[in-house]
């Protein structure tokens, strides 16, 4: 893992922070816009090691946290959302998230036991063996300290739109991995910061949730949305850039459709 900020496109830097579990790292991105202000995308898990790397990277690229005017989190998973309270304390900048993920994160924070019961019931109904259910419950206790909650200032609704207070970038709804997953797109050079919507080496998990009836269909629609934008360079939350991502998007579509057919055959 390279802890130093890496230029990945004009006015865009990648900062890779460590994770205490697999995958061992996650990418945050720092985008310069307007007259020298910055947008931070994601961050890392809520650990001192991750914060030290992010803090050093922001200071090196932006000259200080006071230049960060907005913080967007692509989705609510702890390796992406974990540092939101530390970022807010350093910047005072508004937090932007997809509305569905903002709602789910708020519910999980307010009702952690109910959220755990929902997940346990889902595993039971799905036929997960007892050993796996116990392991998931144990990992929940280990993971919670890595996440920190902060209510979003802007819940992004719809399929795409402008980012409040940020010039040159648009947000795009790319659900499937989570119901409210969003990516960032810069029309000028067709660069996309994609979170975990498209990953170069693994197929993103499609998350079951109570907010959307067809998460698989949502994910396939998200892949279509990426294709339709004609993305020239896709910057993922884990792994190397895809330039262009067209071939990988096609692979993910085929894999998702094949896995869906296999599951449908098993339950028929």
C-alpha positions as MATLAB code, in Angstrom:
seq = 'XXXXXXXXXXXXXXXXXXXXXXXXXXXXXXXXXXXXXXXXXXXXXXXXXXXXXXXXXXXXXXXXXXXXXXXXXXXXXXXXXXXXXXXXXXXXXXXXXXXXXXXXXXXXXXXXXXXXXXXXXXXXXXXXXXXXXXXXXXXXXXXXXXXXXXXXXXXXXXXXXXXXXXXXXXXXXXXXXXXXXXXXXXXXXXXXXXXXXXXXXXXXXXXXXXXXXXXXXXXXXXXXXXXXXXXXXXXXXXXXXXXXXXXXXXXXXXXXXXXXXXXXXXXX';
ca = [
       0.000    0.000    0.000;
       1.312    3.421   -0.980;
       0.320    5.892    1.786;
       1.322    8.945   -0.257;
      -1.300   10.793   -2.328;
      -1.256    9.631   -5.948;
      -2.402   11.817   -8.870;
      -4.906    9.771  -10.901;
      -6.387   12.471  -13.177;
      -6.157   16.255  -13.509;
      -7.067   17.857  -10.162;
      -7.777   14.446   -8.640;
      -5.699   12.481   -6.113;
      -6.082    9.046   -4.551;
      -5.277    8.503   -0.864;
      -5.127    4.846    0.191;
      -5.875    4.170    3.848;
      -5.232    0.874    5.695;
      -7.912   -1.522    6.916;
      -7.529   -4.074    9.729;
      -9.363   -6.714    7.662;
      -9.575   -7.857    4.048;
      -9.310   -6.053    1.747;
      -6.351   -4.488    3.499;
      -6.903   -0.998    2.121;
      -9.505    1.353    0.691;
      -9.168    4.404   -1.543;
     -10.338    7.900   -0.691;
     -10.215   10.601   -3.369;
      -9.560   14.325   -3.181;
     -10.893   16.444   -6.057;
      -9.928   20.082   -6.601;
     -12.613   22.329   -8.051;
     -13.465   25.989   -8.516;
     -10.838   28.381   -7.229;
      -8.876   25.794   -5.279;
     -11.444   24.185   -2.996;
     -11.587   20.422   -2.511;
     -14.162   17.643   -2.370;
     -13.286   14.560   -0.308;
     -14.780   11.255   -1.429;
     -14.999    8.481    1.215;
     -12.205    8.177    3.794;
     -11.653    4.826    5.478;
     -12.417    2.840    8.595;
     -12.522    4.603   11.934;
      -8.978    3.802   13.097;
      -6.097    6.020   14.140;
      -3.903    4.505   11.414;
      -6.425    5.324    8.684;
      -6.914    8.840   10.005;
      -3.169    9.486   10.141;
      -2.800    8.559    6.463;
      -5.843   10.564    5.365;
      -4.834   13.574    7.447;
      -1.301   13.600    6.026;
      -2.614   13.178    2.476;
      -5.104   16.026    2.724;
      -2.494   18.338    4.214;
      -0.010   17.467    1.461;
      -2.441   17.966   -1.419;
      -4.784   20.682   -0.154;
      -2.492   22.428    2.298;
      -4.952   21.900    5.142;
      -8.429   20.696    6.019;
      -9.901   24.190    5.733;
      -9.775   23.801    1.931;
     -12.125   20.783    2.002;
     -15.590   22.212    1.315;
     -17.643   19.016    0.992;
     -17.415   15.345    1.930;
     -19.234   12.744   -0.145;
     -19.516    9.112    0.963;
     -20.303    6.672   -1.838;
     -22.046    4.182    0.463;
     -22.665    3.327    4.084;
     -20.203    0.443    4.558;
     -17.825    0.994    7.457;
     -14.644    1.029    5.350;
     -15.975    4.042    3.438;
     -18.067    5.910    6.026;
     -15.962    5.270    9.124;
     -14.129    8.595    9.304;
     -17.075   10.955    8.825;
     -17.046   12.345   12.374;
     -13.305   13.037   12.267;
     -13.628   14.733    8.880;
     -16.488   16.883   10.173;
     -14.450   17.917   13.208;
     -11.538   18.891   10.953;
     -13.547   20.706    8.280;
     -17.101   21.539    9.287;
     -17.912   20.550    5.695;
     -21.345   19.165    4.795;
     -21.735   15.404    4.384;
     -23.378   14.140    1.189;
     -24.748   10.605    0.735;
     -27.322    8.818   -1.351;
     -30.631    9.331    0.433;
     -31.371    5.615    0.833;
     -28.003    4.945    2.465;
     -28.344    8.020    4.667;
     -31.717    6.720    5.877;
     -30.405    3.187    6.438;
     -27.334    4.406    8.324;
     -29.486    6.620   10.549;
     -31.801    3.698   11.327;
     -28.909    1.344   12.088;
     -27.362    3.924   14.401;
     -30.617    4.591   16.256;
     -31.727    0.940   16.427;
     -28.605   -1.283   16.369;
     -30.290   -4.258   18.042;
     -33.222   -4.204   15.626;
     -30.804   -4.024   12.702;
     -28.894   -7.027   14.063;
     -32.134   -8.982   14.479;
     -33.091   -8.224   10.881;
     -29.759   -9.530    9.591;
     -29.927  -12.626   11.787;
     -33.438  -13.369   10.559;
     -32.369  -12.896    6.961;
     -29.553  -15.428    7.371;
     -31.906  -17.894    9.042;
     -34.554  -17.589    6.314;
     -31.847  -17.987    3.673;
     -30.735  -21.320    5.141;
     -27.349  -20.170    6.417;
     -25.770  -22.779    8.731;
     -25.585  -22.028   12.443;
     -21.786  -21.775   12.358;
     -21.971  -18.978    9.789;
     -24.698  -17.156   11.702;
     -22.585  -17.211   14.856;
     -19.535  -15.954   12.963;
     -21.514  -13.048   11.504;
     -22.815  -12.080   14.936;
     -19.302  -12.204   16.392;
     -17.891  -10.076   13.583;
     -20.611   -7.475   14.136;
     -19.248   -6.777   17.595;
     -15.724   -6.509   16.227;
     -16.678   -4.214   13.341;
     -18.878   -1.652   15.068;
     -15.978    0.392   16.535;
     -14.642    0.889   12.998;
     -17.727    2.812   11.966;
     -18.927    6.206   13.110;
     -22.241    7.813   12.301;
     -23.068   11.375   11.345;
     -26.398   12.452    9.820;
     -26.010   13.451    6.179;
     -26.538   17.126    5.415;
     -27.653   16.309    1.878;
     -29.462   13.075    0.978;
     -29.134   12.724   -2.788;
     -32.370   11.601   -4.464;
     -33.123   10.589   -8.030;
     -30.790    9.022  -10.593;
     -28.249   11.842  -11.013;
     -27.703   15.480  -10.259;
     -25.435   18.358   -9.371;
     -23.407   18.278   -6.173;
     -24.379   21.093   -3.782;
     -21.533   23.577   -3.610;
     -19.227   21.613   -5.930;
     -18.527   22.638   -9.517;
     -17.542   20.299  -12.342;
     -18.757   17.035  -10.798;
     -22.119   15.254  -10.854;
     -23.356   12.412   -8.688;
     -24.857    9.285  -10.240;
     -26.999    6.694   -8.452;
     -25.246    3.315   -8.830;
     -27.170    0.971   -6.497;
     -26.814   -2.750   -5.925;
     -23.891   -3.001   -3.535;
     -26.090   -0.854   -1.288;
     -29.465    0.673   -2.070;
     -28.176    4.234   -1.961;
     -24.714    3.797   -3.482;
     -23.641    6.822   -5.520;
     -20.668    7.488   -7.784;
     -19.088   10.761   -8.936;
     -18.767   11.706  -12.596;
     -16.858   14.573  -14.206;
     -18.337   15.201  -17.684;
     -15.347   17.265  -18.848;
     -13.059   14.233  -19.125;
     -15.549   11.425  -18.299;
     -13.759   10.367  -15.112;
     -15.828    8.412  -12.583;
     -15.085    7.792   -8.907;
     -17.139    4.646   -8.436;
     -16.808    3.440   -4.846;
     -17.629   -0.268   -4.852;
     -20.059   -0.186   -7.789;
     -17.408   -1.531  -10.183;
     -14.302   -3.297   -8.880;
     -11.419   -4.546  -11.030;
     -10.733   -7.934   -9.419;
     -13.843   -9.103   -7.582;
     -17.562   -8.970   -8.224;
     -19.136   -6.498   -5.796;
     -21.564   -8.113   -3.399;
     -25.172   -7.176   -4.025;
     -26.711   -6.220   -0.712;
     -30.146   -7.390    0.354;
     -32.018   -4.499    1.923;
     -35.479   -3.438    3.034;
     -35.569   -0.379    0.821;
     -35.584   -1.850   -2.677;
     -37.427   -4.912   -3.990;
     -34.936   -5.937   -6.684;
     -31.298   -5.185   -5.756;
     -30.019   -7.401   -8.588;
     -32.088   -5.475  -11.106;
     -30.869   -2.241   -9.542;
     -27.263   -3.344   -9.983;
     -27.736   -4.285  -13.631;
     -29.355   -0.886  -14.212;
     -26.374    0.772  -12.517;
     -23.994   -1.008  -14.897;
     -26.110    0.208  -17.809;
     -25.856    3.733  -16.407;
     -22.052    3.522  -16.290;
     -21.999    2.298  -19.894;
     -24.326    5.069  -21.046;
     -22.042    7.750  -19.616;
     -19.134    6.578  -21.764;
     -16.749    6.596  -18.810;
     -13.147    6.975  -19.949;
     -11.478    6.227  -16.607;
     -13.130    4.580  -13.614;
     -11.515    4.918  -10.190;
     -12.725    2.220   -7.767;
     -12.808    2.050   -4.002;
     -10.404   -0.893   -4.059;
      -7.826   -1.799   -6.685;
      -6.474   -0.157   -9.804;
      -8.181    2.236  -12.237;
     -10.071    0.885  -15.229;
      -9.453    2.903  -18.379;
     -11.872    2.373  -19.927;
     -14.136    0.182  -17.751;
     -16.231   -1.116  -20.651;
     -14.837   -4.661  -20.644;
     -15.039   -5.031  -16.878;
     -18.612   -3.734  -16.807;
     -19.556   -6.372  -19.386;
     -17.870   -9.085  -17.279;
     -19.759   -8.007  -14.175;
     -23.042   -7.985  -16.071;
     -22.468  -11.526  -17.368;
     -21.392  -12.795  -13.941;
     -24.406  -11.248  -12.216;
     -26.838  -12.629  -14.776;
     -25.277  -16.117  -14.581;
     -25.335  -16.171  -10.769;
     -28.973  -15.073  -10.842;
     -29.876  -17.912  -13.198;
     -28.103  -20.436  -10.942;
     -29.928  -19.224   -7.838;
     -33.276  -19.227   -9.623;
     -32.639  -22.811  -10.757;
     -31.795  -23.895   -7.198;
     -34.982  -22.473   -5.706;
     -37.287  -23.486   -8.572;
];
